[in-house]
Amino acid sequence: MNPVYNIYRDFNYNFVNGPFYKTDKTIKISNPIKLWDYTIEAPIGIGAGILLNSKWVELYSNLGYSVLTYKTVRAYKKKALSMPNCLFVNYDGGLVTSNMPSNKNNISITNHFGIPSQDPEFWMEDVEISVNKLKKNQILILSVFGETRRELLRCVEMAAETPAHAIELNVSCPNVSSDLILDRNLLIKIRNTVRVPLLIKVGYPTQEFENYIKPLLCFIDGLSMINSLKINNISLCGALLYNKLIEAIKRYRTITSLPILAMGGINSKDRVLEVLNLANVAMFVTAAIFDPLIGSRIFK
Ligand SMILES: Cc1cc2nc3c(=O)[nH]c(=O)nc-3n(C[C@H](O)[C@H](O)[C@H](O)COP(=O)(O)O)c2cc1C
């Protein structure tokens, strides 16, 4: 099967021509849970990154994923960084790039996009189109970003005007520069703007980060984790992240009982089941590019 996202073409090509997996079938995966005030048809979803626009949301909604995250948007239009945006990676003492591994369970890739965005006029309408494509008991999370406090707040204000079911603050992308400090005052302003559940997307926790986020947890409704991990200056996603994800969830569980949407190398039924013992929803990103039907095999 061809990957749904073509890593050999640029972001705009994928945005316009993708997704590269077509199906007329819709798959129903039923294993309902409660998440905030929503009933969710199954505790599996797609994390921020590969739902580039409403066509991609529609595909993964048809494939039965219940929690769908619209790729991070900004308060203004921004082009993606030039290619290569994604390369296959093997861990071999150091990191080496390679061809696609034959075993899907070994796929790890780099992620180097720099958070591109359409202009708000486009994405606000497209989020509405996306929500209208969802099936019963599916939700759409809108991921937002700003390089400064002002930009983030502006983006949140526009996101809050869309019918997205939840908003996720992407404050952990390792390949953008930002002087944003998500402090109490900013978060209170954001909280007062957002009427739906509010999530923070975090990376692998350092002690310093844990201390910083602890007093902010009372203003949010959940955590998404983990973002790509920077190793040797490369932003890594996929299979290699899995142990870090499990460590991260266990550490965050010692400081909060908020819902956790987990992602980072989840690419098999065993991993989904292990994650669901610790977190509320298992999310796929890299695995869903190369194995879009993975979700439908979990709850048979
Ligand atoms: C192609 C690609 C694009 C991504 N874009 C975003 C993004 O826009 N916003 C974000 O918060 N994370 C983004 N990520 C990170 C993922 O959401 C996720 O945190 C990370 O890839 C770990 O999950 P995985 O191992 O299942 O890929 C991206 C990852 C990939 C592979």
The ligand as an SDF file (V2000), in Angstrom:
LIG
                    3D

 31 33  0  0  0  0  0  0  0  0999 V2000
    4.2940   14.4420    9.1950 C   0  0  0  0  0  0  0  0  0  0  0  0
    4.1370   14.9480   10.5930 C   0  0  0  0  0  0  0  0  0  0  0  0
    3.6240   16.2250   10.8190 C   0  0  0  0  0  0  0  0  0  0  0  0
    3.4520   16.6880   12.1310 C   0  0  0  0  0  0  0  0  0  0  0  0
    2.8940   17.9100   12.3310 N   0  0  0  0  0  0  0  0  0  0  0  0
    2.5570   18.2950   13.6000 C   0  0  0  0  0  0  0  0  0  0  0  0
    1.8110   19.4840   13.8250 C   0  0  0  0  0  0  0  0  0  0  0  0
    1.4360   20.2130   12.9080 O   0  0  0  0  0  0  0  0  0  0  0  0
    1.5090   19.7940   15.1140 N   0  0  0  0  0  0  0  0  0  0  0  0
    1.8870   19.0180   16.1900 C   0  0  0  0  0  0  0  0  0  0  0  0
    1.5620   19.3490   17.3450 O   0  0  0  0  0  0  0  0  0  0  0  0
    2.5950   17.8800   15.9850 N   0  0  0  0  0  0  0  0  0  0  0  0
    2.9130   17.4970   14.7430 C   0  0  0  0  0  0  0  0  0  0  0  0
    3.5940   16.3210   14.5370 N   0  0  0  0  0  0  0  0  0  0  0  0
    3.9640   15.5010   15.7100 C   0  0  0  0  0  0  0  0  0  0  0  0
    2.8730   14.4560   15.9850 C   0  0  0  0  0  0  0  0  0  0  0  0
    1.6510   15.0610   16.3300 O   0  0  0  0  0  0  0  0  0  0  0  0
    3.2680   13.5050   17.1390 C   0  0  0  0  0  0  0  0  0  0  0  0
    3.3750   14.2400   18.3280 O   0  0  0  0  0  0  0  0  0  0  0  0
    4.5630   12.7670   16.8850 C   0  0  0  0  0  0  0  0  0  0  0  0
    4.7350   12.4770   15.5180 O   0  0  0  0  0  0  0  0  0  0  0  0
    4.5860   11.4510   17.6550 C   0  0  0  0  0  0  0  0  0  0  0  0
    3.5860   10.5690   17.1790 O   0  0  0  0  0  0  0  0  0  0  0  0
    3.9150    9.3760   16.1260 P   0  0  0  0  0  0  0  0  0  0  0  0
    5.1240    8.6810   16.6620 O   0  0  0  0  0  0  0  0  0  0  0  0
    2.6840    8.5290   16.0920 O   0  0  0  0  0  0  0  0  0  0  0  0
    4.1850   10.0260   14.8370 O   0  0  0  0  0  0  0  0  0  0  0  0
    3.8130   15.8560   13.2340 C   0  0  0  0  0  0  0  0  0  0  0  0
    4.3440   14.5840   12.9830 C   0  0  0  0  0  0  0  0  0  0  0  0
    4.5090   14.1280   11.6950 C   0  0  0  0  0  0  0  0  0  0  0  0
    5.0700   12.7560   11.4700 C   0  0  0  0  0  0  0  0  0  0  0  0
  1  2  1  0
  2  3  1  0
  2 30  2  0
  3  4  2  0
  4  5  1  0
  4 28  1  0
  5  6  2  0
  6  7  1  0
  6 13  1  0
  7  8  2  0
  7  9  1  0
  9 10  1  0
 10 11  2  0
 10 12  1  0
 12 13  2  0
 13 14  1  0
 14 15  1  0
 14 28  1  0
 15 16  1  0
 16 17  1  0
 16 18  1  0
 18 19  1  0
 18 20  1  0
 20 21  1  0
 20 22  1  0
 22 23  1  0
 23 24  1  0
 24 25  2  0
 24 26  1  0
 24 27  1  0
 28 29  2  0
 29 30  1  0
 30 31  1  0
M  END
$$$$
